[in-house]
């Protein structure tokens, strides 16, 4: 998150021999020292000047051997993930296996080896370049995502083919700090997550997807500019400071000792709060604060249970739709939702309907090219124009909700009419299920995501028909401040503590409370300790976040005096600049819960 604590004073002492230091942007807290593994960058290989070969049969054997080995590994990973994590997470590897069974693609590579007498690595590049050129002519997201998948799978074959030490993939590596400019869908397979101890990437900032990924894994992460990230080399040793946003290349003994102490303190604190994860989170003066989990997979759901979540405040369904490789049927969705509801045994579970568009694309669903996809055809607008897909999802939720305490959340709501229309679909789906004689929950709460300015100005009317509202700060902040959270050029201006953001949050929470409707907040802001007194002081009593932050936020909530937060918010609202608010937030953190100062991000 934003740099609240100044890294120069918080994490290292001036004057010490620091070694080479790259100053970036803190994405996920923690400290780690280890070896670099660069992913997503072509590994150089030796060849003749023109890449020619003499033994074609030997080259074909090398290619086929690498292909067979990678396919064998993917089949093993698919089975392992399916049994240990879930079928949903395993589907992406099934899609990669199908690419390796594409005879037209494989024949084209082999013909290139035979006809041009090139090494198979060069032949793969040649075929891949052909597809990139051809697909770039077509305005269709299907082909853009297909190229990413092809690059990902074919790069595995290239790296495996000659079995050089420098070409080890993540699957074959020991613990590594992952360096990636691009993140493909299978870049970090679930089976390899334990091998990743840190992440460095080119990102927009605290609200970026890379930040969310690192935080969900509970690993330190730093964002660098494209120029800075090029200074990192494979197998070099670096130290990541995810608190302050620094990377030390070949750090000195002084720096290593100091960061070792910081890491030990951080790990001790996490261990302490994890032991209290299932204890109720009430403020010092007894006000309950409910901490829910954001989930997108069954692995997330299991983690949420382990960390004592009070419920699921947001289950994102788009990942499920993505890894199925097609629109999942009503029955397939029902089975997944049912498993979630049963796991949480009566605790509230909020399922968000499909939220695609913007930067979330399904490779099998064509969205026409748009000048500004974030303000284009997306989310609920797509659902209304694809009624059968929308209805399948609603029916699946209605059927599964009878096994727990379910709610439906609609994304990107902009008006009273949006909620009225969405609830009409719920009523239609219920009636169709009734006629089919299928059991379902007849009365289910329906809520609205508040993540665009229009929803704030129209909230009074929306609250007349919505049963609850959820504030999505990730999109709301970028729309309020006109800042793309994934754009490195404007990342410093993405400020959750901006006065206008505080004013918007205050208005939303106040209106929801006056209407006696439940209001929660589910953006990245929810898991940042620095903002908790602010959010509680604004009147918020329900937050939803990545599971591994739940014990930390619960612990901090117990250290906060609810009455004092209201006075604190009055002081913040009187300040005119984000810098002044940031300084006040930092001061109150040190005063109220100094133990977690090091994990503010």
HELIX and SHEET records of a PDB file:
HELIX    1   1 UNK A    7  UNK A   10  1                                   4    
HELIX    2   2 UNK A   56  UNK A   84  1                                  29    
HELIX    3   3 UNK A   87  UNK A   99  1                                  13    
HELIX    4   4 UNK A  103  UNK A  116  1                                  14    
HELIX    5   5 UNK A  120  UNK A  136  1                                  17    
HELIX    6   6 UNK A  141  UNK A  161  1                                  21    
HELIX    7   7 UNK A  165  UNK A  167  5                                   3    
HELIX    8   8 UNK A  170  UNK A  172  5                                   3    
HELIX    9   9 UNK A  190  UNK A  195  5                                   6    
HELIX   10  10 UNK A  209  UNK A  217  1                                   9    
HELIX   11  11 UNK A  226  UNK A  229  1                                   4    
HELIX   12  12 UNK A  253  UNK A  275  1                                  23    
HELIX   13  13 UNK A  298  UNK A  306  1                                   9    
HELIX   14  14 UNK A  318  UNK A  324  1                                   7    
HELIX   15  15 UNK A  330  UNK A  344  1                                  15    
HELIX   16  16 UNK A  373  UNK A  375  5                                   3    
HELIX   17  17 UNK A  380  UNK A  385  1                                   6    
HELIX   18  18 UNK A  387  UNK A  400  1                                  14    
HELIX   19  19 UNK A  401  UNK A  403  5                                   3    
HELIX   20  20 UNK A  416  UNK A  436  1                                  21    
HELIX   21  21 UNK A  453  UNK A  457  1                                   5    
HELIX   22  22 UNK A  459  UNK A  465  1                                   7    
HELIX   23  23 UNK A  473  UNK A  481  1                                   9    
HELIX   24  24 UNK A  491  UNK A  493  5                                   3    
HELIX   25  25 UNK A  499  UNK A  514  1                                  16    
HELIX   26  26 UNK A  524  UNK A  527  5                                   4    
HELIX   27  27 UNK A  529  UNK A  531  5                                   3    
HELIX   28  28 UNK A  532  UNK A  537  1                                   6    
HELIX   29  29 UNK A  547  UNK A  549  5                                   3    
HELIX   30  30 UNK A  550  UNK A  559  1                                  10    
HELIX   31  31 UNK A  562  UNK A  574  1                                  13    
HELIX   32  32 UNK A  578  UNK A  592  1                                  15    
HELIX   33  33 UNK A  594  UNK A  599  5                                   6    
SHEET    1   A 8 UNK A  20  UNK A  23  0                                        
SHEET    2   A 8 UNK A 246  UNK A 249 -1                                        
SHEET    3   A 8 UNK A 237  UNK A 241 -1                                        
SHEET    4   A 8 UNK A  31  UNK A  39 -1                                        
SHEET    5   A 8 UNK A 176  UNK A 180  1                                        
SHEET    6   A 8 UNK A 196  UNK A 201  1                                        
SHEET    7   A 8 UNK A 220  UNK A 223  1                                        
SHEET    8   A 8 UNK A  25  UNK A  28 -1                                        
SHEET    1   B 8 UNK A 518  UNK A 521  0                                        
SHEET    2   B 8 UNK A 468  UNK A 471  1                                        
SHEET    3   B 8 UNK A 445  UNK A 450  1                                        
SHEET    4   B 8 UNK A 405  UNK A 410  1                                        
SHEET    5   B 8 UNK A 348  UNK A 352  1                                        
SHEET    6   B 8 UNK A 312  UNK A 316  1                                        
SHEET    7   B 8 UNK A 290  UNK A 295  1                                        
SHEET    8   B 8 UNK A 542  UNK A 546  1                                        
END                                                                             
